[in-house]
Amino acid sequence: MRSIRWFILGTIVLLALAGCGQRRAAAPGGSAVQKEKTVSPKYADNGQQIYLTATSQSGDKITHTGGPSWLATRDGGCAVCHGPDGHGGTVPSSSEMAPDIRYSTLTTEHYTDTLIKRTSTKGLDEAGQPLSPTMPHWSMSDRDLTDLIAYLKTL
């Protein structure tokens, strides 16, 4: 069972890395390069690790309350439900769809960095209403939250 989890996690990481390379190559006018210049790679790297694995580069496991019961026994971060590219997807063991959480989409929906942090930790939408019970309430340092947002800006 543990080896299957590592295989799935490895596949997610590989897909995410492959997708990042494709977007950079296809970005018109170098817009992906411009995003990278505004986000420190160090912070985005930690944010990517948090997004994919729910662990910080400090070695700390990012904990959560709530969310689907299977998450307590399964490794993985945001990518499990929202996909390695942030475009959204089906929540495992559910018919519910996880939304697109790319930074460009969230800011179009009037989210600010502060609201993204609140959503990630308290499970509230931009209007302060509770999100689906499938959304975990992640517990992490402010630095890790900032790094996670830095990574979302690269998607």
ZAVOSE-251024 format. One record per residue (C-alpha): x, y, z; residue in three letters; residue number from 1. Coordinates in nm, 3 decimals. Layout:
+---------+---------+---------+-----+-----+
:      px :      py :      pz : res :   n :
+---------+---------+---------+-----+-----+
:       X :       Y :       Z : ala : NUM :
...
+---------+---------+---------+-----+-----+
This chain:
+---------+---------+---------+-----+-----+
:      px :      py :      pz : res :   n :
+---------+---------+---------+-----+-----+
:   0.000 :   0.000 :   0.000 : met :   1 :
:   0.281 :   0.240 :   0.092 : arg :   2 :
:   0.463 :   0.173 :  -0.237 : ser :   3 :
:   0.145 :   0.255 :  -0.430 : ile :   4 :
:   0.123 :   0.591 :  -0.250 : arg :   5 :
:   0.486 :   0.668 :  -0.339 : trp :   6 :
:   0.421 :   0.569 :  -0.702 : phe :   7 :
:   0.116 :   0.799 :  -0.719 : ile :   8 :
:   0.304 :   1.084 :  -0.550 : leu :   9 :
:   0.599 :   1.037 :  -0.787 : gly :  10 :
:   0.365 :   1.041 :  -1.086 : thr :  11 :
:   0.201 :   1.364 :  -0.967 : ile :  12 :
:   0.541 :   1.528 :  -0.921 : val :  13 :
:   0.657 :   1.419 :  -1.267 : leu :  14 :
:   0.336 :   1.542 :  -1.429 : leu :  15 :
:   0.365 :   1.875 :  -1.251 : ala :  16 :
:   0.726 :   1.920 :  -1.355 : leu :  17 :
:   0.652 :   1.822 :  -1.714 : ala :  18 :
:   0.355 :   2.060 :  -1.725 : gly :  19 :
:   0.563 :   2.349 :  -1.591 : cys :  20 :
:   0.818 :   2.301 :  -1.868 : gly :  21 :
:   0.550 :   2.291 :  -2.136 : gln :  22 :
:   0.392 :   2.616 :  -2.016 : arg :  23 :
:   0.725 :   2.796 :  -2.018 : arg :  24 :
:   0.802 :   2.682 :  -2.370 : ala :  25 :
:   0.457 :   2.775 :  -2.499 : ala :  26 :
:   0.416 :   3.106 :  -2.316 : ala :  27 :
:   0.369 :   3.388 :  -2.567 : pro :  28 :
:   0.599 :   3.685 :  -2.527 : gly :  29 :
:   0.782 :   3.529 :  -2.233 : gly :  30 :
:   0.500 :   3.591 :  -1.985 : ser :  31 :
:   0.600 :   3.281 :  -1.784 : ala :  32 :
:   0.952 :   3.420 :  -1.757 : val :  33 :
:   0.812 :   3.750 :  -1.631 : gln :  34 :
:   0.614 :   3.566 :  -1.360 : lys :  35 :
:   0.926 :   3.381 :  -1.251 : glu :  36 :
:   1.114 :   3.711 :  -1.214 : lys :  37 :
:   0.848 :   3.843 :  -0.975 : thr :  38 :
:   0.845 :   3.527 :  -0.762 : val :  39 :
:   1.161 :   3.413 :  -0.586 : ser :  40 :
:   1.235 :   3.058 :  -0.707 : pro :  41 :
:   1.328 :   2.956 :  -0.351 : lys :  42 :
:   0.982 :   3.042 :  -0.225 : tyr :  43 :
:   0.802 :   2.897 :  -0.525 : ala :  44 :
:   1.000 :   2.570 :  -0.484 : asp :  45 :
:   0.885 :   2.536 :  -0.123 : asn :  46 :
:   0.533 :   2.629 :  -0.234 : gly :  47 :
:   0.542 :   2.360 :  -0.502 : gln :  48 :
:   0.653 :   2.100 :  -0.250 : gln :  49 :
:   0.369 :   2.203 :  -0.016 : ile :  50 :
:   0.119 :   2.197 :  -0.305 : tyr :  51 :
:   0.222 :   1.848 :  -0.418 : leu :  52 :
:   0.311 :   1.671 :  -0.093 : thr :  53 :
:   0.178 :   1.871 :   0.206 : ala :  54 :
:   0.531 :   1.893 :   0.344 : thr :  55 :
:   0.749 :   2.200 :   0.378 : ser :  56 :
:   1.115 :   2.216 :   0.280 : gln :  57 :
:   1.175 :   2.267 :   0.650 : ser :  58 :
:   1.075 :   1.900 :   0.680 : gly :  59 :
:   0.749 :   1.979 :   0.858 : asp :  60 :
:   0.435 :   1.793 :   0.753 : lys :  61 :
:   0.154 :   2.035 :   0.678 : ile :  62 :
:  -0.136 :   1.920 :   0.894 : thr :  63 :
:  -0.506 :   1.976 :   0.845 : his :  64 :
:  -0.844 :   1.944 :   1.007 : thr :  65 :
:  -1.159 :   1.852 :   0.824 : gly :  66 :
:  -1.164 :   1.749 :   0.464 : gly :  67 :
:  -1.234 :   1.403 :   0.333 : pro :  68 :
:  -1.168 :   1.116 :   0.575 : ser :  69 :
:  -0.933 :   0.940 :   0.331 : trp :  70 :
:  -0.690 :   1.236 :   0.349 : leu :  71 :
:  -0.594 :   1.136 :   0.703 : ala :  72 :
:  -0.448 :   0.809 :   0.571 : thr :  73 :
:  -0.314 :   0.931 :   0.238 : arg :  74 :
:  -0.016 :   1.150 :   0.160 : asp :  75 :
:  -0.061 :   1.448 :  -0.066 : gly :  76 :
:  -0.136 :   1.814 :  -0.079 : gly :  77 :
:  -0.355 :   2.041 :  -0.285 : cys :  78 :
:  -0.269 :   1.858 :  -0.608 : ala :  79 :
:  -0.461 :   1.547 :  -0.503 : val :  80 :
:  -0.790 :   1.729 :  -0.563 : cys :  81 :
:  -0.699 :   2.042 :  -0.761 : his :  82 :
:  -0.462 :   1.861 :  -0.999 : gly :  83 :
:  -0.088 :   1.910 :  -1.050 : pro :  84 :
:  -0.155 :   2.214 :  -1.268 : asp :  85 :
:  -0.418 :   2.375 :  -1.042 : gly :  86 :
:  -0.693 :   2.355 :  -1.306 : his :  87 :
:  -0.918 :   2.155 :  -1.074 : gly :  88 :
:  -1.040 :   1.800 :  -1.087 : gly :  89 :
:  -1.257 :   1.540 :  -0.926 : thr :  90 :
:  -1.212 :   1.496 :  -0.552 : val :  91 :
:  -1.105 :   1.132 :  -0.500 : pro :  92 :
:  -1.376 :   0.903 :  -0.359 : ser :  93 :
:  -1.636 :   1.169 :  -0.446 : ser :  94 :
:  -1.828 :   1.306 :  -0.739 : ser :  95 :
:  -1.750 :   1.660 :  -0.626 : glu :  96 :
:  -1.531 :   1.880 :  -0.844 : met :  97 :
:  -1.242 :   2.074 :  -0.692 : ala :  98 :
:  -1.218 :   2.423 :  -0.848 : pro :  99 :
:  -0.943 :   2.582 :  -1.052 : asp : 100 :
:  -0.705 :   2.744 :  -0.801 : ile : 101 :
:  -0.451 :   2.900 :  -1.032 : arg : 102 :
:  -0.365 :   3.247 :  -0.908 : tyr : 103 :
:  -0.493 :   3.412 :  -1.227 : ser : 104 :
:  -0.832 :   3.245 :  -1.178 : thr : 105 :
:  -0.855 :   3.324 :  -0.807 : leu : 106 :
:  -0.771 :   3.692 :  -0.853 : thr : 107 :
:  -1.030 :   3.716 :  -1.131 : thr : 108 :
:  -1.279 :   3.595 :  -0.868 : glu : 109 :
:  -1.173 :   3.881 :  -0.636 : his : 110 :
:  -0.943 :   3.676 :  -0.414 : tyr : 111 :
:  -0.645 :   3.854 :  -0.261 : thr : 112 :
:  -0.344 :   3.688 :  -0.102 : asp : 113 :
:  -0.509 :   3.739 :   0.237 : thr : 114 :
:  -0.830 :   3.572 :   0.120 : leu : 115 :
:  -0.638 :   3.281 :  -0.033 : ile : 116 :
:  -0.467 :   3.230 :   0.302 : lys : 117 :
:  -0.803 :   3.238 :   0.481 : arg : 118 :
:  -0.952 :   2.993 :   0.234 : thr : 119 :
:  -0.660 :   2.754 :   0.278 : ser : 120 :
:  -0.666 :   2.763 :   0.657 : thr : 121 :
:  -1.030 :   2.828 :   0.746 : lys : 122 :
:  -1.219 :   2.683 :   0.447 : gly : 123 :
:  -1.406 :   3.007 :   0.373 : leu : 124 :
:  -1.475 :   3.155 :   0.030 : asp : 125 :
:  -1.419 :   3.517 :  -0.071 : glu : 126 :
:  -1.752 :   3.618 :   0.086 : ala : 127 :
:  -1.670 :   3.440 :   0.413 : gly : 128 :
:  -1.906 :   3.148 :   0.348 : gln : 129 :
:  -1.794 :   2.791 :   0.427 : pro : 130 :
:  -1.661 :   2.589 :   0.136 : leu : 131 :
:  -1.746 :   2.226 :   0.077 : ser : 132 :
:  -1.663 :   1.993 :   0.366 : pro : 133 :
:  -1.416 :   1.824 :   0.129 : thr : 134 :
:  -1.189 :   2.130 :   0.163 : met : 135 :
:  -0.939 :   2.066 :   0.444 : pro : 136 :
:  -0.837 :   2.346 :   0.677 : his : 137 :
:  -0.458 :   2.340 :   0.639 : trp : 138 :
:  -0.235 :   2.444 :   0.928 : ser : 139 :
:   0.100 :   2.594 :   0.827 : met : 140 :
:   0.326 :   2.886 :   0.903 : ser : 141 :
:   0.270 :   3.223 :   0.741 : asp : 142 :
:   0.599 :   3.173 :   0.551 : arg : 143 :
:   0.471 :   2.843 :   0.408 : asp : 144 :
:   0.139 :   3.004 :   0.314 : leu : 145 :
:   0.324 :   3.284 :   0.138 : thr : 146 :
:   0.541 :   3.029 :  -0.044 : asp : 147 :
:   0.232 :   2.833 :  -0.148 : leu : 148 :
:   0.082 :   3.149 :  -0.298 : ile : 149 :
:   0.412 :   3.221 :  -0.472 : ala : 150 :
:   0.382 :   2.878 :  -0.635 : tyr : 151 :
:   0.017 :   2.935 :  -0.733 : leu : 152 :
:   0.137 :   3.247 :  -0.916 : lys : 153 :
:   0.351 :   3.025 :  -1.141 : thr : 154 :
:   0.061 :   2.803 :  -1.249 : leu : 155 :
+---------+---------+---------+-----+-----+
